[in-house]
Amino acid sequence: MGQQPQQIEIPPPSPNDVLYEKREGYALITLNRPVVLNAINWSILRRLSVALDKAEADDDVRAVVLTGAGRAFSSGGDIQSTPPPDDDPTPSGVDINLRIWNMPKPVIAAVRGYAVGQGHELAGTCDMTIAADDAVFGELQIRHGFGPPMLISPFITGLKQAKELLMLGERITAQEALRLGLVNRVVPADELLTAAEDLAKKLAALPQKTVQSNKMLVNRTYEIAGFRRALEYREDPLISAMLEGTHGDSPHLKVLREQGWEAFRASRDQLYKSGDASAQVPADGGV
């Protein structure tokens, strides 16, 4: 097992990094790396893709609940993840988000604890999001000089709210996320899964063709408004030129990036510090 600087044993990649459980009318998918607050690595990306495929292919599954094991939904990208031991394809975080977006069946995120960086974007892409009252959201990438991998926040909040999220990179509470439109409702932490599963059961009981067509209609409206084009923002000539200027390879910029990264890591460690060493996680908030 790998270890963090705090001497925490990090379990190696496992087939159990994502759990799949079929229930009556819906499936429960669980990100299962609780030691690292479900930091997203290649193993989670691969296994989550398989789980979503399984749910879509099963006619008895009419909705999906996506949650995280332990104290968090997901703390973002795993900065200590090692490369996969094989050459099998691994979907990107954007691929997974688009998989949820394109899936005809509704996907409900059940969020407790941290949902930051890639975790924030994963919860945001789900069709509905139920948050525990202890949930914490945030687009933290700006703290180490990067833009969001998945540009979802401008489409689920207002213009000024999206700028605040992306330009400040601050953590926000569940109630603030509710105000901004990032979540549908906030419930006590001990009622989170029950609330999400009740919603899944309601969706499963409705006429499925209508549920799926209504999801498609809403998604298509956003696509017409530029959603998919926004996901490819790095290919826009103006943005590309700006990013090249920001992330060029000059020695001066390299120093700035390194200093910014170390400052971010220090901030991150403080963020997850809660009095016990297990709270220190190898997540970067979404790279």
SVG drawing of the C-alpha trace seen along z (x, -y; Angstrom):
<svg xmlns="http://www.w3.org/2000/svg" viewBox="-46 -39 59 45">
<polyline fill="none" stroke="black" stroke-width="0.4" points="0.0,0.0 1.1,-3.5 1.4,-6.1 0.9,-9.8 3.3,-12.0 1.1,-11.5 1.8,-7.8 -1.7,-6.8 -2.0,-3.6 -3.8,-4.1 -5.4,-1.0 -4.3,0.0 -6.8,-0.1 -9.4,2.5 -12.5,3.9 -14.4,2.6 -13.5,-1.1 -17.0,-1.5 -19.9,0.6 -23.0,1.4 -26.2,2.6 -29.5,3.2 -32.5,2.3 -36.2,2.3 -36.6,0.0 -33.2,-1.7 -29.5,-1.1 -27.2,-2.5 -23.7,-3.3 -21.1,-4.1 -17.7,-5.6 -15.7,-3.4 -12.4,-4.9 -13.3,-6.3 -9.8,-6.4 -9.0,-9.2 -12.5,-10.7 -13.2,-9.1 -10.5,-10.9 -11.0,-10.2 -8.3,-8.1 -8.2,-5.9 -9.8,-3.0 -12.8,-4.9 -13.2,-6.4 -13.1,-2.9 -15.4,-1.3 -17.9,-4.1 -18.2,-3.9 -18.9,-0.2 -21.5,-0.7 -23.3,-3.4 -23.3,-1.0 -24.8,1.7 -27.5,-0.5 -28.5,-1.8 -28.6,1.7 -30.9,3.1 -34.6,2.4 -35.5,3.0 -33.3,0.1 -35.2,-3.1 -33.1,-5.5 -29.6,-5.7 -28.4,-7.1 -24.8,-8.0 -23.1,-8.5 -19.8,-8.2 -18.8,-5.8 -17.7,-7.2 -17.5,-10.9 -17.5,-12.4 -18.9,-12.3 -15.6,-13.0 -12.6,-15.2 -11.6,-15.7 -8.8,-14.4 -6.2,-12.1 -2.8,-13.8 -1.1,-10.6 -2.7,-8.2 -0.3,-6.0 -0.8,-5.1 -2.9,-2.0 -0.8,1.2 -2.2,1.9 -3.0,0.1 -6.8,0.4 -8.7,-2.8 -9.6,-5.0 -12.4,-7.6 -11.6,-11.1 -13.7,-13.0 -15.4,-14.8 -16.2,-11.5 -17.9,-10.3 -19.9,-13.5 -21.0,-13.3 -21.9,-9.7 -24.3,-10.8 -25.6,-13.7 -26.4,-11.4 -27.8,-8.5 -31.6,-8.4 -32.2,-7.4 -32.2,-10.0 -29.1,-10.1 -29.4,-11.5 -26.3,-12.6 -26.5,-12.0 -23.8,-14.2 -22.4,-14.2 -19.1,-15.8 -16.9,-17.2 -17.9,-17.5 -15.1,-19.7 -13.2,-20.0 -14.1,-17.0 -16.4,-15.9 -18.3,-19.2 -18.6,-18.8 -19.7,-15.2 -22.5,-16.1 -23.4,-19.1 -23.8,-17.0 -26.2,-14.6 -29.9,-15.3 -30.7,-16.1 -28.6,-16.5 -29.6,-15.9 -27.1,-17.3 -26.7,-16.5 -26.5,-19.5 -22.8,-18.9 -22.0,-18.9 -19.3,-21.2 -19.0,-22.2 -16.4,-24.2 -14.6,-24.8 -11.1,-24.9 -9.0,-24.6 -8.2,-28.3 -6.0,-27.8 -3.4,-26.0 -3.9,-28.0 -6.2,-25.8 -9.6,-26.2 -12.4,-23.7 -12.2,-20.4 -16.0,-20.3 -17.6,-23.7 -20.9,-22.9 -21.3,-25.7 -22.3,-28.4 -25.2,-26.2 -26.6,-25.4 -26.2,-28.8 -26.5,-32.4 -23.9,-34.5 -22.6,-36.3 -22.8,-33.2 -20.8,-31.2 -18.1,-33.9 -17.9,-33.9 -17.5,-30.1 -14.9,-29.9 -12.9,-33.1 -12.7,-32.8 -12.5,-29.0 -14.1,-29.2 -15.8,-26.4 -19.5,-26.8 -22.0,-25.1 -24.9,-23.0 -27.4,-25.8 -25.3,-28.2 -25.3,-25.5 -29.1,-25.4 -29.3,-29.1 -27.1,-29.1 -29.1,-26.3 -26.3,-23.7 -28.5,-21.3 -32.3,-20.5 -32.7,-20.1 -30.8,-19.8 -31.6,-17.2 -30.1,-16.1 -27.1,-13.9 -28.7,-10.8 -31.6,-11.1 -29.5,-11.6 -29.6,-8.2 -33.3,-7.7 -34.2,-11.0 -32.2,-10.2 -33.7,-6.7 -37.2,-8.0 -36.7,-10.4 -35.3,-7.5 -38.4,-5.4 -40.7,-8.2 -38.9,-8.6 -39.0,-4.8 -42.8,-4.8 -43.5,-7.4 -44.0,-6.6 -40.5,-6.0 -40.7,-7.2 -41.9,-10.6 -39.2,-10.7 -36.5,-10.1 -37.9,-12.4 -38.2,-15.2 -34.6,-14.7 -33.7,-14.9 -35.8,-18.0 -34.1,-19.9 -30.6,-18.7 -31.3,-19.6 -32.3,-23.1 -29.0,-23.6 -27.2,-22.1 -28.8,-24.6 -27.7,-27.3 -24.1,-26.2 -23.5,-23.6 -21.5,-21.1 -19.5,-23.9 -18.7,-25.3 -17.2,-21.9 -14.7,-22.3 -13.7,-25.8 -10.0,-24.9 -10.4,-24.6 -11.7,-28.2 -8.9,-30.2 -9.2,-33.1 -9.3,-31.0 -6.6,-28.7 -4.3,-31.7 -5.1,-33.0 -4.4,-29.7 -1.1,-29.3 -0.1,-32.7 -1.1,-31.8 0.5,-28.3 3.5,-28.9 6.9,-27.3 8.9,-30.4 11.0,-29.9 9.1,-32.8 5.8,-31.1 7.1,-27.8 8.2,-29.2 4.8,-30.9 3.0,-27.7 5.2,-25.7 4.7,-28.2 0.9,-28.2 0.8,-24.4 2.6,-24.1 0.4,-26.8 -2.6,-25.0 -1.4,-21.7 -0.8,-23.4 -4.3,-24.9 -5.8,-21.6 -4.2,-19.8 -5.6,-22.4 -9.0,-22.0 -9.3,-18.3 -7.6,-18.5 -10.2,-17.5 -8.2,-16.3 -7.4,-12.9 -4.8,-11.9 -7.3,-10.0 -8.8,-13.3 -5.6,-14.2 -6.4,-13.1 -4.4,-13.0 -6.9,-15.2 -6.2,-18.3 -9.7,-19.7 -10.2,-18.6 -7.3,-18.6"/>
</svg>
